[in-house]
Every structure is written in structure tokens, then in C-alpha cells.
Amino acid sequence: FALNYHIRRLCSYKIMSVRTVVCLLTLLFVAVGSPASAQTVKALVGGTLIDGYGGAPIHDSVVLVEGEDIVEVGREQAIDIPKDAEVISTEGMTVMPGLWESHAHLMLVGHSDYSHWHSRYTGAALSDTIMPAAAEQLLHAGVTSARDLGAPLEEILEVQNRIQAGEIPGPTLYVTGPFLQNEPYPGTEAYRWGIDSPEEARRKVRHLDSAGVDIIKMVDQDKMGMDAVRALVDEAHQRNLSVVAHAHRPEEIRRGLQVGVDNFEHTGLGTAPAYSDDIMQKLKEATAQRQLYWTPTISPLLLYEQTRDNPERIDSPDWHRGLPDAVVSDVQQSLENPRRLSYYQMMPQRNRTLDTKFQQLQESGVNLLVGTDSGVPLNFQSDATWRELDYWVNRFGVDPMEALRAATYWPAVMMGVENEYGTIEPGKKADIIAVRGNLLRHISLLQDVDLVLKHGERVK
């Protein structure tokens, strides 16, 4: 397959002598035939392909993968499958781009007591055990790319680098490191950094940029001086870093819109029935001028009552993957009685407001991203992302194709990596998943992903 491609290239150079072409072809045969350079072509054959662009699915599809990359896509009748290809049957399956989890916390795996967790699991316990386990759980759930929006800097960068080097399994990570806010809460200084002036805002953004983060996260911006908020976003944008910001309170949203925040996180506003008229007007004005993103993180709000009344999901072994027995036991003990978790006591009242707020966000024109706050109490890395998609489709009535694009195409665009990720087409990285059945009719099939390729390697 590769040889035919290079022969065609060589033959196109008309000014070469025959002797030169023969010499080059000889070298090429040696190189291609060498075990060190040989790359097996994988052929995913027979499935219904959702390519990420939103058009009609391609039935009886073929996706050819060489090394890390997709090299050809089409229908079986139109593609010649190399004789030596590794054929992977996707008959009866939906084939699609790997999922993105746009709001993950790898330092968390569902434990209900933050103060206990953050005092017990620090440093090497995070980077060597907790974060690698969380990353592997996400990958086995079909998440091939993830944004980690809040973690200790050194530990999350170490895990990001180890995944990139192929030392440990996990999705491609895009990280913020610590939150930037007015003042860290007691005991959270490792992953929350305080900002008390415009100069310090710029200095800490520069620090994070030089360390190698991909995004900047700002929270509690309604409690920061406005000059510091503006300086933080300006410094980040000068360094080509996007800024994500909390949207828990109205003034957080207003200030974020005023300074050009790129992506808001959470549905927010507590038990308030809806976003105010002035916020909706500002949102619509902003979306008319630029691409603006919002990650509603619905899952944690709806999970509580579901788990309270049907606690069997706590017994699932999927979220144990990679975790030592002692950590599993610690998490289980913290979740013994979900009814008593103070973290969730306001959820029933908040849930009644979600339909209105979600509809308002849709009507505002913002691009919605699938993200779940994975890792927070009860919200396991192993099942968070598919549940978010299921809520979007089956509670809020989002078209399944558009929901999937919010978990594939749009996150890649938001992160500026759409030339490599987010769709299935020649030249893109081979991040591909497949599930048995018709995903556009039954989105919950994503709870059991059958096939996961990340960068062309079959990991499940």
C-alpha cells in the first residue's frame, strides 16, 4: 500500500533519469521491506460510519489506518483493501471518532469527601496511581481526548507527558493545571492559585504557559478585581491560550463575557429558574461576533437522584480499573449512603431548572460541548461521558448526531486541533471507536464501547 503510493510519486518526476529512478526504487524497496519501518495497515470493514461532520452515515464503510493516521475512508465497493492488511470487522457496528471529555478531573475518582481526599492523595499518589487509573478508565469508555480542567501542575503535566510518550494508556490530554481565582480555599492551594492584582494575574498566566499548559482556567472571577480579570484573559490570549471560566453565578458570566472568555463551564445559577434577560442578551451579542463555547456539565446534577434511588451503579467494577483495592474501598465507604452527601442536597431543586437553562443556552447560539466534571462525587470516569450524551438526547431532546458532534468535532475546533482530531477522514489521527448497534437510535449503547483505537493502536 505504502509502496504503491511512493512509486506513483517517483514516476511523476519526469526530469529524473531512468538510472536515478531505479536507484531510488531500490532504496525504497529496502526501506519499505525493512521490519523496522514496516507499518501494518488496519482495515475497519463493514460498519456504519459517522464521520463527525454531521452528514448522512456511510453504510458498509471502510476505514484504512496506517501507523497513527487514517489514510482512506469510503464504502467497501470503492476501496481496495491491501492484501496484508489487518482486517477488523465492524459489521453491525456504528463507527465514529473517539469521544472528547471536555471537563475532566483526573485527580478525582468519585470520592464524596473532598477534604479527606485532598489530604490523603497528593504528589506521587496522584501522578503514579490516581491519575493514570482515571486516564485508563476514560480511554476504555471510548474517550480518546480529554480536557483536564483543574489539577496540581507538576502531577498533571507528568501524566500528560507519560501518556504522550506511550508509557501509560489514556486519552490525549489538554490541561489547565491549577485554577486561577481570587483566593484559594483552605487546603486547596496545590490546585488553586490566588490572584490579588493585574500584575500577579499576568505573572501566573506566564508561569503556566512556560510550564506547558494548553488552557487557562479562571473561577470566582466575580470576586476578583476587574482589572485582574481583564489582565488574566488578555495575557492568556496574547499567548494563544484559550480561557475557560466558571458560570456558577450571574456576575461570573457577565464579567467573562465582558473580557472575552472563550468557554463557560457548568449550568450554574443554583436554584434560579433561568438566566436573566440581560445575560441572554449579552450571550446572543457575543455569539454574533465570535465563536463562544459552553460546557453545561449536566451529569453531576442528574446523577444524584438516579444513584440515590438505584445505587447498583456504585457496585459496577468498571470504575475500579487501575485503582488499588485500598483506594476502591475508600471510595466505596465514602458513598455508602448517597442520601447523606451534603454535596448533593440542593440537586433536586436545581434539577427542576435544567430544562429551561439548557434550552436558553441552545437558543443563545453558543456551541455546546460535552463535558461532565468527571471524578466529582458519584461521577465516575468510567461512565460519565456516555451519561452526559444520554441526558442530552433523552431528556433535552438534542438530535443524536448533534450531540455526538458536541463530543467529537466541536471540542477539536475549540482546542484548535481540528486538523488532526474530531472527524474520520484521510490525514487525521486514527482515534476511532465502534459500538455494536445503531447509535443514532440508541445513544446509551455508548455505555459499552466495543472497539477503541487511539492513534491507530487498538487499546480495546
N, C-alpha and C positions, 0 to 999 in steps of 0.2 A: 504493500500500500504506500509506504513512505518512499520506496524506491521509484515507483511509477511517477510520483509527484516530482521528484528531483530530476528524473530523466527528461520529463517534459520541460522543466525549467532549463536544463542544459541545452536541449535541442532548439530552444527559442533564440539562443545566442548565435546568430548567423555568421558573425565575423570570426568565430573560432575555427581553427584548422581541424581536420579530422583527427590528426595526431593528438591535439590538445584535448579534444572531446573524449577520445579513447582513454587517455591518461586519467582524466578526471573521473570517468565512469569506473575505471579500475579502482581508484581510491574510494569511490563511493560504495562499490560492492563490498570492499573490505570493511568500511566503516559500518554500513548497514548490517552486514553479516556478523559483526563482532558481538559477542554476548554482552559486552559492557554497554553497548549503545542500543541494543535491541529493545523496542518497546512494544509489548503486546497490545494489539487493538482489541478493545472490548466492543461488542455489538449488543445493544439493548434492543430486542426484537419483539414486535407484536403488540405492544401496549397502546393505549390511548394517550396521546401526548398533549399536555397543557404546557405551552412553551413560555408562558409568563407575560405575553403581550395582550392577552385578552380576547383573541380571535377564537374561531371555532377549533375545537380539539382536532388533532391529527390522528385518525384511526390507523391501525396496522402500521405503527410507526417504527422507524429505525433510528437509533442514535449511535453514531460511531465515536468512540473515545480513544484517543492515543495519548499515552502518558497522562498528564494532568488536564488535557484540553479536549473539548468537543471539536471534531473535525468535519462531521457531516450529519445532517438531520433531514429526514423525509419519510416517505412511505416505502414499504417493502418493495413495491414494484419498481421504484425509481432508483434504488440504491444497490450497488454491488457490494456485498459483504465479503471482505477478504477471506480467503480460504483458511488462513491460520488464525482468524480472529477468535477470541473467547466469546462465545455466544451466550448471552444471558437472556433467557426467555422472560418477557414481561406480558405474555398473553393473559388477558383478563385483568390487567392492572391499569391504574392511572399512573402515568409517568409525569413528573413535574420538576421544576427547580427545587433545590434544597430550601427549606424554610429559613427565615430570619426570625430570631427572637430580639425584638428591638428594645427591650428593657429587662435585662437580667442582672442578678447579683450573685456572682459565683461564690461569694464569701458566705452565703446563706443556703440552707437546705431544708427549710420548713419548720425549724425550731420556733417555739412560741414565746420564749423568754429572751429578749434581746440582751438585757443586762448580763444574764448568765452566759449567753453565747459569746458575746464580745469579750468577756473577761477570761473565758476558758480557751477559746480558739483564736489564737493570734500567731503572727510570724510564720514559722515553719509549719505549724499545724494547718494554717490556711493554704500556703503555697504548695505543700507536699501532699496534703490529704484532702481537705475540703474542696478547694477549687478544682483540682483535677477530677474529683468524683463528679462535681456539678457539671463540668465540661463534658465528660463522657456521657452522663445522663442526657444532656441536651442533644448530643450527636446521635445517640441511639433513638431519640424521639424524632429524628429527621431534621434537626436544626443544624445546618451547616455553616451559618454565620450568626453572630450574636453581638449585641452591644452591651457591654458591662458598664452600667451607669452608677458606679459608686463602690469603691473598694480601696484598701490601703495600696499606695502607689507601688512600692517595691514588689509586693507579693503578686499583684495582678499583672504587672509587666513581666515578671518571671514566668508566670503561667502562659501568658500570651506568647512569649518567645519560645517556650518549650513546645507549645502546640505548633507554632510556625515551623520549628525545626523538625517536627515529626517525632519528638521524644514521647509525647503523650497524646492520646486521642482527644479531640474536641473540635468545636466549630472555629472557624476563623473569627478572631476576637477583635473588636474595636472598643477601646476603653477610655474612660474619663479619669481613672484614678479617683482621688478624694473629691467630695462635693466642695464647692466654694460657697460660703454663706457668711452672714454677719458674725456669728459666734457659734462654735461647735457646742453641741450638747455635752454635758458631763459624761466622760467615759467613752466618747466617740472621736477623740482627737486624731486617731490613726487614719480615719477615712473621712473626716470633715475638717476643713481648714477655714479659719476665720479671716474675714476681710474687714479692716477698720478704716480704710482710706482708699482713694483712687490709686495712689502710688502702690499700695500693697496689692490691690487688685491686679494691676499690670504686672507686678513682680511675680505673683503666684501663677498667673497665666504663663508668663515666660518660663518659670520653673517647670511647669507641667509640659509645656511644649518641648523644652530641651530634653526632658526625660523620655519623651516619645509617645505621649498620649495622642489619641485620634479625635477626641471631642472634649469640650469643656462642659461641666455641669454646674449650674447655679441653682440654689434653693433659698427659700426665705428672702427673696430679693425685695419684698415689701418692708423688710426690717433693716435693710442696708441703706446707706446714703445713696441718693440718686446719682450723684457724681461717680460713686464707686461702681454702681451697676453699669452705668454708661461706659466707664473706663474698662471694665472687665470684658464686656461684649466687643468693644472697639479693638482691644488688644488681641482678643481671640480671632476676630475677623481679619485683622492685619496679618495674622499668621496662618490664614486659611484653615482655621479650626471652627467648626460649627459649634453653636451653643444650644444645649438643651436646658430647660428650666421647669421647675415645679409650677403647677397650676392649681394648687390647693385653695388659694384664696383670691378674691376678685382683684385685689391690688397687685398680686404677683402677676396676673395675666396682663393687667393694664401696663405695668412697668415693662414687662417683657416685650409687649407689642411696641411700646414707645422706643425701645433701644434696638429692636431688630433681632430678637431671639429667633432661632431657626426652627425649634421644635419644642412644643409644650408636652409635659408628661402628667398623666393621671386625669381623671374626670373632675375631681375636686369639688369645692364649694360645700362640702359636708352634706347637711340635710336640706340646703336651699333647693327649692323646686326647679330652678332653671338658671341659666346665665342671664345676667341683666341685659337690658336693651343696649346700653352703651358699649358693653363688651362685644355683643354681637355685631354692632355697627363697626367697631374698630377691627374685629376679625375680618369682616367682609371687605373692608377697605384694604387691609393688609394683603389678603389673598388676591385682590385685584392687581396688586403691584409686584408680588414676588411669590415664590414657592414657599409655603408655610406648612409645617407638619405638626401633627398632634397624635400622641400615643395614649389612648384612653385608659389602658390597663384595667379592663373590666373584671378580669378573673378573680382577683382577691376580694372584690366586693360581693360577688355572687357565690363564691366557694363556701363561705362560712355556713350559710343556712343549708346548703346542699350536703356539706360534710357533717354538720350537726345532726341532721336527720338521717343521713346514710353514711355512717362512719367507716364503712367497709374499705373505702379507698385508702384510709390510713394504713390498712393491713397489706396493701399492694407491695410486693417485693421490688418493683421497678425503681423506687426511689432509694433503695439500699445499695444500688450498684456503685462499687468503688469505695464505699464507706466501711470503716471498721465496725465490728459488732458493738463496741462501746459507744460509738457515735450514734448508730442506729437506735440503740437502747435509750440514749439521752434524748433524742428527738421524740421517740415514742412516748417516753414518760412525760414530756412537756405537752403532749397532745392527748393525754388520757381522757380529758373531759373538755371538749371544744366549747361547751356552753359556758365555761368559766373563764375563757380567754378574754381579758379586758381589751385586747387589741381589736376585737370584733363586735363589741357590744352595740356600736352605733350602726352596724352594717344593715340591719333590717330597715331602719329609717332611710338610710342613704339609697338603698336599692330601689325604693319607690320613685326616686328621682331620675334614674338612669335612662329610661326610655326617652324622656324629654331632652335630656342633655345630649345623648348620643345623636338624636335627630337634629338638634341645633348645630352640633359640630358638622354633621353631614351637609346641612343647608348652608353653612358658612363658607364652604369652598376649600377648607383645609384638606390636605392629604392625610388620611388616617393611616397609621402604622400599627401592625400587630405587635404588641409587647405586653408583658404580663406582670412585671415586678417579681419575676420568678425567684424563689428562695425565701420570700417572706412567709410568715406563719401559715401553715397548711398548703402553701402553694409550691408544690414540688417541681424541681427542674424537669422531671421525667414526664409530666403530663400537663404542664402549664400552657404550652403554646397551642396544642390542639383544642384545649378547652376554650381558650380565647376565641379561636376561629368558630367553634361550635356556638358560642354565645352570640357572636356577630350574626351568624346565619340564622339560627333557630330562635333567637329571642328578638333581635333587632331587625331581621328581615333583609340583611345585606345579601346581594347577589353572590353566590358562592365563588364565581370567577373573580369578582372584585375583591372579595375577602382574601382569596389566595394571592392576588396581586399586591395586597397590602402586607403580605408576609413573604414576598419574593422580589417583585420588580421595584416597588416604591422605596423600600429600605435601601436597596442598592443605589438608587438615584439619590436619595437623601445623603448617603455617605460618599457620593461621588465615585463609586466603583462600578457603575453600570456597564462599563466596557469589559468587565471581567465576570460579573456576577448578576444574578437576578432573573436571567432568562436562559433558555436552552437553544443555542444556536452556535454555528461554527465560530471558533475563536474564543469562546468563553471557557472559563474553568468548568470542569466536569463535576459540578455539585448537583447531584441528581438523586431524587428519591422516587420510590414506587410503592403503591399500596394496592392490595387486591380489591377490586370493585370499582364502582363509579363514584368518584369523589365529588363530582358536581351534584349528585343526588344525595349523597350521604357523607357530609363533611366529617362526621365523627369517625370515619374509617381511619383518620389520621392518628387515632389513639394506638394503632398497631401498624407502624410503618414496616413494610416487608424488606425493602432494599434501600440502602444508603450508600451512595458514592460521594466521597469528598476528594476533590482534586483528582478524580479518576480512580482512586483506591476504594475497593469495596470494603466497607467497615461493618456492614450488617447485611 
